[in-house]
Structure formats: C-alpha cells, structure tokens
Amino acid sequence: MATHEIIFQTDGTGRCLYTEAIDLSAVGRLAVARATTIEFDAAAQRWVVRTPEGVERFRHARREACVAWEHAALEAAETHKHESHHQQGEPDHD
C-alpha cells in the first residue's frame, strides 16, 4: 500500500501530491495545480513527463511507468524541500 504525506506549513496550509486515497476536501478548501504533464509523443512512440514550462523530465514506453516516476520524483522533491527548511530553522514557505 502506498503512503501519503501532507506537509502543513506554519500558516496552516497543507501541501501534498493529490490522491483520492484521502478525502482532501474534508481537510478544507482545495487549490490544485499540476506539477507536470504526461503526454504521448507519437513520433517517438513514448510517454513523456514535462514540467509546466515544457522541460522533459522522463520518458518511457508505458504511461504507468511515467506516472510512477512522476509520483516518486515529486514526493522526493517535496520531502527534500520540507527537510531543508527544518534543518535551516525556517518555516515552510513557497
């Protein structure tokens, strides 16, 4: 079973990767933003993960592999950002 983590900032804002495993609307009002997109590259016959700026981050023949990579990469980035703030004694802000 996958684990899900919500990181709460000092202002009460929570950040996490969206999941339907937790009813996030029960916590409060949601603001959802895509961190990446996964689209099929017909010429290469591969699924591609891109940032909102269009930078390619990962590609694979299976979309499921892209989704798994996306989840792992974004979770690691959020955890790293959260840990860095705490090591420096700073509150979590964006």
Backbone as XML, in Angstrom:
<?xml version="1.0"?>
<chain id="A" units="angstrom">
  <residue number="1" name="MET">
    <atom name="N" x="0.836" y="-1.172" z="0.000"/>
    <atom name="CA" x="0.000" y="0.000" z="0.000"/>
    <atom name="C" x="0.889" y="1.246" z="0.000"/>
  </residue>
  <residue number="2" name="ALA">
    <atom name="N" x="0.555" y="2.214" z="-0.814"/>
    <atom name="CA" x="1.310" y="3.461" z="-0.889"/>
    <atom name="C" x="1.030" y="4.326" z="0.329"/>
  </residue>
  <residue number="3" name="THR">
    <atom name="N" x="2.038" y="5.083" z="0.739"/>
    <atom name="CA" x="1.836" y="6.022" z="1.834"/>
    <atom name="C" x="1.607" y="7.408" z="1.243"/>
  </residue>
  <residue number="4" name="HIS">
    <atom name="N" x="0.887" y="8.225" z="1.965"/>
    <atom name="CA" x="0.591" y="9.582" z="1.525"/>
    <atom name="C" x="0.938" y="10.515" z="2.663"/>
  </residue>
  <residue number="5" name="GLU">
    <atom name="N" x="1.548" y="11.620" z="2.329"/>
    <atom name="CA" x="2.002" y="12.562" z="3.341"/>
    <atom name="C" x="1.471" y="13.949" z="3.022"/>
  </residue>
  <residue number="6" name="ILE">
    <atom name="N" x="0.954" y="14.615" z="4.035"/>
    <atom name="CA" x="0.549" y="16.017" z="3.906"/>
    <atom name="C" x="1.502" y="16.818" z="4.781"/>
  </residue>
  <residue number="7" name="ILE">
    <atom name="N" x="2.144" y="17.810" z="4.203"/>
    <atom name="CA" x="3.054" y="18.675" z="4.944"/>
    <atom name="C" x="2.322" y="19.975" z="5.216"/>
  </residue>
  <residue number="8" name="PHE">
    <atom name="N" x="2.143" y="20.280" z="6.509"/>
    <atom name="CA" x="1.454" y="21.509" z="6.885"/>
    <atom name="C" x="2.464" y="22.598" z="7.176"/>
  </residue>
  <residue number="9" name="GLN">
    <atom name="N" x="2.216" y="23.779" z="6.637"/>
    <atom name="CA" x="3.070" y="24.930" z="6.845"/>
    <atom name="C" x="2.593" y="25.695" z="8.077"/>
  </residue>
  <residue number="10" name="THR">
    <atom name="N" x="3.377" y="26.641" z="8.535"/>
    <atom name="CA" x="3.033" y="27.373" z="9.753"/>
    <atom name="C" x="1.742" y="28.168" z="9.627"/>
  </residue>
  <residue number="11" name="ASP">
    <atom name="N" x="1.346" y="28.513" z="8.408"/>
    <atom name="CA" x="0.094" y="29.261" z="8.224"/>
    <atom name="C" x="-1.116" y="28.335" z="8.132"/>
  </residue>
  <residue number="12" name="GLY">
    <atom name="N" x="-0.898" y="27.019" z="8.292"/>
    <atom name="CA" x="-1.985" y="26.050" z="8.249"/>
    <atom name="C" x="-2.230" y="25.451" z="6.877"/>
  </residue>
  <residue number="13" name="THR">
    <atom name="N" x="-1.530" y="25.939" z="5.860"/>
    <atom name="CA" x="-1.664" y="25.407" z="4.511"/>
    <atom name="C" x="-1.008" y="24.037" z="4.438"/>
  </residue>
  <residue number="14" name="GLY">
    <atom name="N" x="-1.690" y="23.087" z="3.827"/>
    <atom name="CA" x="-1.126" y="21.759" z="3.623"/>
    <atom name="C" x="-0.729" y="21.566" z="2.178"/>
  </residue>
  <residue number="15" name="ARG">
    <atom name="N" x="0.362" y="20.841" z="1.950"/>
    <atom name="CA" x="0.831" y="20.532" z="0.596"/>
    <atom name="C" x="1.014" y="19.035" z="0.483"/>
  </residue>
  <residue number="16" name="CYS">
    <atom name="N" x="0.594" y="18.479" z="-0.645"/>
    <atom name="CA" x="0.791" y="17.052" z="-0.874"/>
    <atom name="C" x="0.557" y="16.751" z="-2.343"/>
  </residue>
  <residue number="17" name="LEU">
    <atom name="N" x="0.911" y="15.536" z="-2.723"/>
    <atom name="CA" x="0.525" y="15.051" z="-4.038"/>
    <atom name="C" x="-0.927" y="14.632" z="-3.936"/>
  </residue>
  <residue number="18" name="TYR">
    <atom name="N" x="-1.728" y="15.043" z="-4.899"/>
    <atom name="CA" x="-3.154" y="14.740" z="-4.842"/>
    <atom name="C" x="-3.372" y="13.241" z="-4.879"/>
  </residue>
  <residue number="19" name="THR">
    <atom name="N" x="-4.274" y="12.783" z="-4.062"/>
    <atom name="CA" x="-4.660" y="11.385" z="-4.049"/>
    <atom name="C" x="-6.126" y="11.283" z="-3.677"/>
  </residue>
  <residue number="20" name="GLU">
    <atom name="N" x="-6.778" y="10.292" z="-4.189"/>
    <atom name="CA" x="-8.156" y="10.048" z="-3.791"/>
    <atom name="C" x="-8.216" y="9.048" z="-2.641"/>
  </residue>
  <residue number="21" name="ALA">
    <atom name="N" x="-7.043" y="8.607" z="-2.150"/>
    <atom name="CA" x="-6.987" y="7.698" z="-1.001"/>
    <atom name="C" x="-7.377" y="8.438" z="0.280"/>
  </residue>
  <residue number="22" name="ILE">
    <atom name="N" x="-7.221" y="9.746" z="0.267"/>
    <atom name="CA" x="-7.590" y="10.602" z="1.398"/>
    <atom name="C" x="-8.606" y="11.605" z="0.867"/>
  </residue>
  <residue number="23" name="ASP">
    <atom name="N" x="-9.711" y="11.811" z="1.579"/>
    <atom name="CA" x="-10.685" y="12.815" z="1.164"/>
    <atom name="C" x="-10.146" y="14.186" z="1.562"/>
  </residue>
  <residue number="24" name="LEU">
    <atom name="N" x="-9.339" y="14.774" z="0.687"/>
    <atom name="CA" x="-8.691" y="16.045" z="0.999"/>
    <atom name="C" x="-9.688" y="17.177" z="1.204"/>
  </residue>
  <residue number="25" name="SER">
    <atom name="N" x="-10.852" y="17.095" z="0.587"/>
    <atom name="CA" x="-11.849" y="18.153" z="0.769"/>
    <atom name="C" x="-12.364" y="18.190" z="2.201"/>
  </residue>
  <residue number="26" name="ALA">
    <atom name="N" x="-12.221" y="17.089" z="2.939"/>
    <atom name="CA" x="-12.634" y="17.068" z="4.344"/>
    <atom name="C" x="-11.692" y="17.906" z="5.216"/>
  </residue>
  <residue number="27" name="VAL">
    <atom name="N" x="-10.472" y="18.125" z="4.731"/>
    <atom name="CA" x="-9.488" y="18.926" z="5.466"/>
    <atom name="C" x="-9.773" y="20.410" z="5.292"/>
  </residue>
  <residue number="28" name="GLY">
    <atom name="N" x="-10.286" y="20.778" z="4.133"/>
    <atom name="CA" x="-10.565" y="22.191" z="3.858"/>
    <atom name="C" x="-10.661" y="22.442" z="2.367"/>
  </residue>
  <residue number="29" name="ARG">
    <atom name="N" x="-10.681" y="23.704" z="2.018"/>
    <atom name="CA" x="-10.798" y="24.125" z="0.624"/>
    <atom name="C" x="-9.538" y="23.730" z="-0.142"/>
  </residue>
  <residue number="30" name="LEU">
    <atom name="N" x="-9.725" y="23.182" z="-1.346"/>
    <atom name="CA" x="-8.598" y="22.723" z="-2.153"/>
    <atom name="C" x="-8.185" y="23.754" z="-3.191"/>
  </residue>
  <residue number="31" name="ALA">
    <atom name="N" x="-6.888" y="23.845" z="-3.430"/>
    <atom name="CA" x="-6.314" y="24.564" z="-4.564"/>
    <atom name="C" x="-5.373" y="23.563" z="-5.214"/>
  </residue>
  <residue number="32" name="VAL">
    <atom name="N" x="-5.674" y="23.174" z="-6.442"/>
    <atom name="CA" x="-4.921" y="22.120" z="-7.101"/>
    <atom name="C" x="-4.186" y="22.694" z="-8.303"/>
  </residue>
  <residue number="33" name="ALA">
    <atom name="N" x="-2.897" y="22.356" z="-8.422"/>
    <atom name="CA" x="-2.090" y="22.790" z="-9.566"/>
    <atom name="C" x="-1.283" y="21.604" z="-10.065"/>
  </residue>
  <residue number="34" name="ARG">
    <atom name="N" x="-1.209" y="21.443" z="-11.365"/>
    <atom name="CA" x="-0.415" y="20.368" z="-11.950"/>
    <atom name="C" x="1.063" y="20.706" z="-11.848"/>
  </residue>
  <residue number="35" name="ALA">
    <atom name="N" x="1.852" y="19.774" z="-11.379"/>
    <atom name="CA" x="3.297" y="19.957" z="-11.308"/>
    <atom name="C" x="3.965" y="19.489" z="-12.595"/>
  </residue>
  <residue number="36" name="THR">
    <atom name="N" x="3.334" y="18.532" z="-13.274"/>
    <atom name="CA" x="3.846" y="18.018" z="-14.542"/>
    <atom name="C" x="2.670" y="17.594" z="-15.415"/>
  </residue>
  <residue number="37" name="THR">
    <atom name="N" x="2.982" y="17.313" z="-16.663"/>
    <atom name="CA" x="2.004" y="16.710" z="-17.566"/>
    <atom name="C" x="2.619" y="15.437" z="-18.135"/>
  </residue>
  <residue number="38" name="ILE">
    <atom name="N" x="1.776" y="14.489" z="-18.464"/>
    <atom name="CA" x="2.226" y="13.254" z="-19.114"/>
    <atom name="C" x="1.460" y="13.157" z="-20.420"/>
  </residue>
  <residue number="39" name="GLU">
    <atom name="N" x="2.202" y="13.223" z="-21.527"/>
    <atom name="CA" x="1.586" y="13.187" z="-22.847"/>
    <atom name="C" x="2.320" y="12.196" z="-23.733"/>
  </residue>
  <residue number="40" name="PHE">
    <atom name="N" x="1.605" y="11.672" z="-24.716"/>
    <atom name="CA" x="2.194" y="10.706" z="-25.639"/>
    <atom name="C" x="2.888" y="11.422" z="-26.782"/>
  </residue>
  <residue number="41" name="ASP">
    <atom name="N" x="4.142" y="11.045" z="-27.063"/>
    <atom name="CA" x="4.909" y="11.569" z="-28.187"/>
    <atom name="C" x="4.751" y="10.556" z="-29.327"/>
  </residue>
  <residue number="42" name="ALA">
    <atom name="N" x="3.885" y="10.868" z="-30.280"/>
    <atom name="CA" x="3.573" y="9.928" z="-31.363"/>
    <atom name="C" x="4.790" y="9.610" z="-32.221"/>
  </residue>
  <residue number="43" name="ALA">
    <atom name="N" x="5.633" y="10.597" z="-32.465"/>
    <atom name="CA" x="6.813" y="10.375" z="-33.311"/>
    <atom name="C" x="7.783" y="9.391" z="-32.650"/>
  </residue>
  <residue number="44" name="ALA">
    <atom name="N" x="7.978" y="9.515" z="-31.350"/>
    <atom name="CA" x="8.911" y="8.653" z="-30.620"/>
    <atom name="C" x="8.239" y="7.401" z="-30.075"/>
  </residue>
  <residue number="45" name="GLN">
    <atom name="N" x="6.896" y="7.399" z="-30.078"/>
    <atom name="CA" x="6.123" y="6.289" z="-29.511"/>
    <atom name="C" x="6.468" y="6.053" z="-28.044"/>
  </residue>
  <residue number="46" name="ARG">
    <atom name="N" x="6.549" y="7.157" z="-27.309"/>
    <atom name="CA" x="6.860" y="7.124" z="-25.877"/>
    <atom name="C" x="5.989" y="8.136" z="-25.152"/>
  </residue>
  <residue number="47" name="TRP">
    <atom name="N" x="5.689" y="7.833" z="-23.880"/>
    <atom name="CA" x="5.037" y="8.782" z="-22.988"/>
    <atom name="C" x="6.113" y="9.684" z="-22.409"/>
  </residue>
  <residue number="48" name="VAL">
    <atom name="N" x="5.794" y="10.973" z="-22.267"/>
    <atom name="CA" x="6.781" y="11.951" z="-21.805"/>
    <atom name="C" x="6.218" y="12.750" z="-20.634"/>
  </residue>
  <residue number="49" name="VAL">
    <atom name="N" x="7.035" y="12.884" z="-19.587"/>
    <atom name="CA" x="6.689" y="13.725" z="-18.433"/>
    <atom name="C" x="7.379" y="15.068" z="-18.643"/>
  </residue>
  <residue number="50" name="ARG">
    <atom name="N" x="6.592" y="16.148" z="-18.587"/>
    <atom name="CA" x="7.149" y="17.501" z="-18.773"/>
    <atom name="C" x="6.693" y="18.426" z="-17.656"/>
  </residue>
  <residue number="51" name="THR">
    <atom name="N" x="7.525" y="19.409" z="-17.366"/>
    <atom name="CA" x="7.164" y="20.462" z="-16.418"/>
    <atom name="C" x="6.177" y="21.404" z="-17.096"/>
  </residue>
  <residue number="52" name="PRO">
    <atom name="N" x="5.526" y="22.282" z="-16.331"/>
    <atom name="CA" x="4.627" y="23.265" z="-16.966"/>
    <atom name="C" x="5.346" y="24.150" z="-17.996"/>
  </residue>
  <residue number="53" name="GLU">
    <atom name="N" x="6.660" y="24.294" z="-17.856"/>
    <atom name="CA" x="7.448" y="25.092" z="-18.813"/>
    <atom name="C" x="7.810" y="24.300" z="-20.065"/>
  </residue>
  <residue number="54" name="GLY">
    <atom name="N" x="7.465" y="23.005" z="-20.089"/>
    <atom name="CA" x="7.733" y="22.178" z="-21.259"/>
    <atom name="C" x="9.048" y="21.411" z="-21.208"/>
  </residue>
  <residue number="55" name="VAL">
    <atom name="N" x="9.745" y="21.455" z="-20.086"/>
    <atom name="CA" x="11.013" y="20.747" z="-19.955"/>
    <atom name="C" x="10.739" y="19.261" z="-19.744"/>
  </residue>
  <residue number="56" name="GLU">
    <atom name="N" x="11.355" y="18.440" z="-20.588"/>
    <atom name="CA" x="11.172" y="16.996" z="-20.457"/>
    <atom name="C" x="11.933" y="16.484" z="-19.246"/>
  </residue>
  <residue number="57" name="ARG">
    <atom name="N" x="11.250" y="15.696" z="-18.423"/>
    <atom name="CA" x="11.873" y="15.140" z="-17.213"/>
    <atom name="C" x="12.080" y="13.637" z="-17.301"/>
  </residue>
  <residue number="58" name="PHE">
    <atom name="N" x="11.211" y="12.935" z="-18.064"/>
    <atom name="CA" x="11.280" y="11.480" z="-18.119"/>
    <atom name="C" x="10.462" y="11.004" z="-19.312"/>
  </residue>
  <residue number="59" name="ARG">
    <atom name="N" x="10.841" y="9.869" z="-19.875"/>
    <atom name="CA" x="10.054" y="9.263" z="-20.953"/>
    <atom name="C" x="10.136" y="7.756" z="-20.846"/>
  </residue>
  <residue number="60" name="HIS">
    <atom name="N" x="9.060" y="7.094" z="-21.300"/>
    <atom name="CA" x="9.002" y="5.638" z="-21.217"/>
    <atom name="C" x="7.911" y="5.139" z="-22.159"/>
  </residue>
  <residue number="61" name="ALA">
    <atom name="N" x="8.014" y="3.890" z="-22.550"/>
    <atom name="CA" x="7.010" y="3.301" z="-23.433"/>
    <atom name="C" x="5.671" y="3.101" z="-22.731"/>
  </residue>
  <residue number="62" name="ARG">
    <atom name="N" x="5.704" y="2.942" z="-21.403"/>
    <atom name="CA" x="4.471" y="2.710" z="-20.647"/>
    <atom name="C" x="4.080" y="3.952" z="-19.843"/>
  </residue>
  <residue number="63" name="ARG">
    <atom name="N" x="2.845" y="4.378" z="-19.977"/>
    <atom name="CA" x="2.356" y="5.534" z="-19.223"/>
    <atom name="C" x="2.441" y="5.272" z="-17.715"/>
  </residue>
  <residue number="64" name="GLU">
    <atom name="N" x="2.145" y="4.055" z="-17.318"/>
    <atom name="CA" x="2.196" y="3.690" z="-15.897"/>
    <atom name="C" x="3.587" y="3.951" z="-15.303"/>
  </residue>
  <residue number="65" name="ALA">
    <atom name="N" x="4.623" y="3.695" z="-16.079"/>
    <atom name="CA" x="5.990" y="3.964" z="-15.617"/>
    <atom name="C" x="6.214" y="5.462" z="-15.433"/>
  </residue>
  <residue number="66" name="CYS">
    <atom name="N" x="5.637" y="6.266" z="-16.314"/>
    <atom name="CA" x="5.739" y="7.716" z="-16.190"/>
    <atom name="C" x="5.009" y="8.224" z="-14.948"/>
  </residue>
  <residue number="67" name="VAL">
    <atom name="N" x="3.832" y="7.669" z="-14.692"/>
    <atom name="CA" x="3.061" y="8.058" z="-13.502"/>
    <atom name="C" x="3.841" y="7.696" z="-12.237"/>
  </residue>
  <residue number="68" name="ALA">
    <atom name="N" x="4.429" y="6.501" z="-12.206"/>
    <atom name="CA" x="5.213" y="6.083" z="-11.041"/>
    <atom name="C" x="6.432" y="6.984" z="-10.855"/>
  </residue>
  <residue number="69" name="TRP">
    <atom name="N" x="7.118" y="7.330" z="-11.951"/>
    <atom name="CA" x="8.278" y="8.220" z="-11.873"/>
    <atom name="C" x="7.848" y="9.594" z="-11.366"/>
  </residue>
  <residue number="70" name="GLU">
    <atom name="N" x="6.759" y="10.105" z="-11.921"/>
    <atom name="CA" x="6.246" y="11.417" z="-11.534"/>
    <atom name="C" x="5.973" y="11.461" z="-10.029"/>
  </residue>
  <residue number="71" name="HIS">
    <atom name="N" x="5.279" y="10.464" z="-9.535"/>
    <atom name="CA" x="4.927" y="10.424" z="-8.121"/>
    <atom name="C" x="6.189" y="10.382" z="-7.256"/>
  </residue>
  <residue number="72" name="ALA">
    <atom name="N" x="7.120" y="9.502" z="-7.590"/>
    <atom name="CA" x="8.352" y="9.370" z="-6.796"/>
    <atom name="C" x="9.183" y="10.652" z="-6.837"/>
  </residue>
  <residue number="73" name="ALA">
    <atom name="N" x="9.314" y="11.253" z="-8.011"/>
    <atom name="CA" x="10.133" y="12.461" z="-8.148"/>
    <atom name="C" x="9.520" y="13.645" z="-7.396"/>
  </residue>
  <residue number="74" name="LEU">
    <atom name="N" x="8.208" y="13.829" z="-7.512"/>
    <atom name="CA" x="7.555" y="14.952" z="-6.843"/>
    <atom name="C" x="7.531" y="14.762" z="-5.332"/>
  </residue>
  <residue number="75" name="GLU">
    <atom name="N" x="7.294" y="13.543" z="-4.889"/>
    <atom name="CA" x="7.306" y="13.255" z="-3.450"/>
    <atom name="C" x="8.699" y="13.521" z="-2.870"/>
  </residue>
  <residue number="76" name="ALA">
    <atom name="N" x="9.746" y="13.084" z="-3.580"/>
    <atom name="CA" x="11.117" y="13.301" z="-3.120"/>
    <atom name="C" x="11.448" y="14.792" z="-3.068"/>
  </residue>
  <residue number="77" name="ALA">
    <atom name="N" x="10.996" y="15.549" z="-4.062"/>
    <atom name="CA" x="11.256" y="16.994" z="-4.088"/>
    <atom name="C" x="10.564" y="17.702" z="-2.926"/>
  </residue>
  <residue number="78" name="GLU">
    <atom name="N" x="9.312" y="17.337" z="-2.649"/>
    <atom name="CA" x="8.578" y="17.945" z="-1.526"/>
    <atom name="C" x="9.232" y="17.594" z="-0.190"/>
  </residue>
  <residue number="79" name="THR">
    <atom name="N" x="9.615" y="16.346" z="-0.029"/>
    <atom name="CA" x="10.253" y="15.908" z="1.215"/>
    <atom name="C" x="11.579" y="16.632" z="1.407"/>
  </residue>
  <residue number="80" name="HIS">
    <atom name="N" x="12.371" y="16.739" z="0.340"/>
    <atom name="CA" x="13.658" y="17.431" z="0.417"/>
    <atom name="C" x="13.472" y="18.900" z="0.788"/>
  </residue>
  <residue number="81" name="LYS">
    <atom name="N" x="12.495" y="19.545" z="0.156"/>
    <atom name="CA" x="12.233" y="20.957" z="0.448"/>
    <atom name="C" x="11.811" y="21.129" z="1.907"/>
  </residue>
  <residue number="82" name="HIS">
    <atom name="N" x="10.955" y="20.258" z="2.374"/>
    <atom name="CA" x="10.478" y="20.312" z="3.761"/>
    <atom name="C" x="11.630" y="20.096" z="4.738"/>
  </residue>
  <residue number="83" name="GLU">
    <atom name="N" x="12.474" y="19.100" z="4.481"/>
    <atom name="CA" x="13.599" y="18.807" z="5.371"/>
    <atom name="C" x="14.623" y="19.931" z="5.356"/>
  </residue>
  <residue number="84" name="SER">
    <atom name="N" x="14.868" y="20.540" z="4.193"/>
    <atom name="CA" x="15.826" y="21.643" z="4.094"/>
    <atom name="C" x="15.390" y="22.830" z="4.937"/>
  </residue>
  <residue number="85" name="HIS">
    <atom name="N" x="14.099" y="23.153" z="4.908"/>
    <atom name="CA" x="13.589" y="24.269" z="5.697"/>
    <atom name="C" x="13.782" y="24.003" z="7.188"/>
  </residue>
  <residue number="86" name="HIS">
    <atom name="N" x="13.532" y="22.784" z="7.611"/>
    <atom name="CA" x="13.642" y="22.454" z="9.028"/>
    <atom name="C" x="15.087" y="22.427" z="9.496"/>
  </residue>
  <residue number="87" name="GLN">
    <atom name="N" x="16.010" y="21.983" z="8.641"/>
    <atom name="CA" x="17.419" y="21.967" z="9.000"/>
    <atom name="C" x="17.957" y="23.382" z="9.161"/>
  </residue>
  <residue number="88" name="GLN">
    <atom name="N" x="17.391" y="24.317" z="8.401"/>
    <atom name="CA" x="17.827" y="25.707" z="8.470"/>
    <atom name="C" x="17.014" y="26.508" z="9.494"/>
  </residue>
  <residue number="89" name="GLY">
    <atom name="N" x="16.061" y="25.837" z="10.145"/>
    <atom name="CA" x="15.233" y="26.510" z="11.139"/>
    <atom name="C" x="14.233" y="27.469" z="10.546"/>
  </residue>
  <residue number="90" name="GLU">
    <atom name="N" x="13.908" y="27.281" z="9.260"/>
    <atom name="CA" x="12.968" y="28.171" z="8.586"/>
    <atom name="C" x="11.588" y="27.532" z="8.524"/>
  </residue>
  <residue number="91" name="PRO">
    <atom name="N" x="10.541" y="28.344" z="8.534"/>
    <atom name="CA" x="9.197" y="27.793" z="8.304"/>
    <atom name="C" x="9.054" y="27.406" z="6.847"/>
  </residue>
  <residue number="92" name="ASP">
    <atom name="N" x="8.134" y="26.503" z="6.539"/>
    <atom name="CA" x="7.879" y="26.091" z="5.171"/>
    <atom name="C" x="7.122" y="27.191" z="4.440"/>
  </residue>
  <residue number="93" name="HIS">
    <atom name="N" x="7.722" y="27.733" z="3.407"/>
    <atom name="CA" x="7.075" y="28.727" z="2.533"/>
    <atom name="C" x="7.425" y="28.424" z="1.113"/>
  </residue>
  <residue number="94" name="ASP">
    <atom name="N" x="6.635" y="28.901" z="0.186"/>
    <atom name="CA" x="6.940" y="28.775" z="-1.246"/>
    <atom name="C" x="7.304" y="30.111" z="-1.817"/>
  </residue>
</chain>
